[in-house]
Amino acid sequence: MQGFHVATFNLENLNRPGVFYFERDDPAYDEASFETKCNWVGSILDEGRVDLAGLQEVFSFEAVEAAVRKSKHMTSAGTLTVLAPGTENRANEVQKPNGRIEANGPFVGLATTLPVLAHESIAVFPPNVVLRIPFGVHDSATDIITLPINRFERAVLKARVTLPGDVPATVLVVHLKSKRPKFLPGEDKKDPFVQALGATRSLLVRAAEAVALRAVIAGIIDDPQEGHKGEPLILLGDLNDDLSAVTTQVIAGDEPPPFFKREQKQRLWDVLMYSVHDIQEAQSYRDVSYTHIFNGRYELLDHIFVSQEFVRQFPERIAEVRNTRIFNDHIFDERLAAPGLQPAAPRTAPLRSDHGIPVTEISMRAASEPPQP
């Protein structure tokens, strides 16, 4: 079987040297720290033998291209495509009157050695995504309100690629709204109640984005046009929620109820997405999946989902998810460190990432292979 490796990679504020972040006080990269960061990114891509990487927290096309080109595996493949819509030609940069250059963002990107057939950014929700909810505890028609959330805070990158064996597939790269509270002007950010309000606002945005992403997924894999069957789909993203979270499960879709007729179940089965972490856990009998640590909480925020065409149990599969590794040894739980043993280090641009990097191996199905019973 021909195989390939996919990854979702949060680059943590990857920017070109000397450029700051729009209206933020985070330090900029200098040449030395930028080189260190790029070498580390390349080393992860090499160790994972990554052929297709969805990228998050991109602030500079030049920076992400330089980092990806540090990978001998990706550059030796012959053709390397790097996409980072919104950052090309420094379109997201602004020079202030004092000469300071700031980059707006972050954006998502894609790096792949597979042929790219087309790509586009999706910023606006599909027209059928209108969030109408009961007002308060009532559910009468007069008490229903519409939430005016109709855009992704970070545009989704949709790319069509050719997998080994000349199989076309769609890849989505996403970065949903974080759990960082959304505050209103004048609010006291240190007030616990205000923090709760801000976190709830962020949850509402992330939930709306999850619904919109589900609509995008269904439009790709569920008979999108003229009775033609949709094509295989791989989703790579920082969803900013764990696997069991409501928002993540909205994106994946729900298993049909047991009392549904088979034809009703088939309709729902056809549009489900499957987590490679679930597949790995079923095969390995242990769960060590975490890609982020915050305040001592180990979380799986970075996800790879595949449509049924990549699942072993699906008779008409084109490929199989073989295994998934998470490169997370660089993540450190600061709560476990003894206080006072190390002097406080000056704040610098991140030399690695505060996220782990899931890498999944996928094997294409041989044409002569018999169907799965």
Phi, psi and omega in degrees: 000141170280140181230165175208163183240136178240152181215154166243130196224104173279115188274000181047082170060044180287121184220162178281155185302141175083355182257131181267181183254139189304118177055037175230158181257013178298140180292150177274160173287140163264177185299320183291314181292326177296317179297319178299315180297315181297319179297322179293315178302313179299323181293322178293316179299324179289314182296325178276354183049050188283130177254341182212117184233124169274133189241139175236163181059051176264129177243353183206126176298317181300320182293314183291324178294319178297320181292315182296324182287354171284348180276117177293326180297315184285324182281340181275356184282348179105304180238123178235124178248130176239126179237137174206070184304137181099343181244353181296147179055027177058033184296338183265007183262145179228135176259123181281163180304331179277005178092349180291131179261129180236142180250129175281158180154195009270170178237170175253163181210181181214137173230129184205149172265355177279149178298133178259121182274323181192161175206157178203158174258140178245106181259324184263141178299150171304148186298338181277358180268096177233113185274103178248124185228152175296142178274124182068226181257007184264157181225020176283160184302329183282347183255014181265132179241158179250126178280128182277053176249112186223014180221149169284136176296328174233118186304141177281138175261122178247125180227140172258129182233166175253117178281165175307141184088013178060040178261119177284145179209162177251140177239132173247132175245125188225157174212098185281167181304135181284174177278356178302129185299144173262110183264153175265155179304135177089352180284146178277105185293346180268353180284124182302323179292319177296322177298320178295319177298316181296319178295323179293320176300317179297321179298319179297319178295314181297322178295318178297318179296323179297317178297315180297320179295323177299320178295320177298315180299312181300323179293338180271315189259356184241079168050062190292325185214138167052034177075006179279142179291139177296170183252165181304149185225137173237127178249128181237120182189157167269102184270355177056028173205155182287172186297325183274356182296150181302316182298319180294320180288331173300317180296317183287325185097156183262142171297144181292148177299149184296336183275357177291149171291159186300320181293329176289320178296319182302320179302317180283322178302323185294342183245012176284150170247148187240130180282131177292337177290321174297318180297316180295317181297322179294331182271332190253350178065017176211152183238109176236034187272106167212144181233004181201143176234125178220122181053041177079000181263123180270121188232149172256096182258339187256121193234150169236121176242147178229153174282173187298340181295348180250009185255132188302325185284350182275118185302327183262025182298151174257345185199175179224137168289121183267306180201161180227131173245148174241116178277098185226014180295338181279351180277131186239130177274102185296338181291340182273352182280140176288131182290145172085355182280334181241135175294148180296125181274147177296147182290130181227169173296144184295129181271346175229230176217152175271011177238149168282164185239105174287135177231126183242132175268131179236130178254131177286146180280132177292146182299330183273357184289132181291153179298153176286128179291000000 
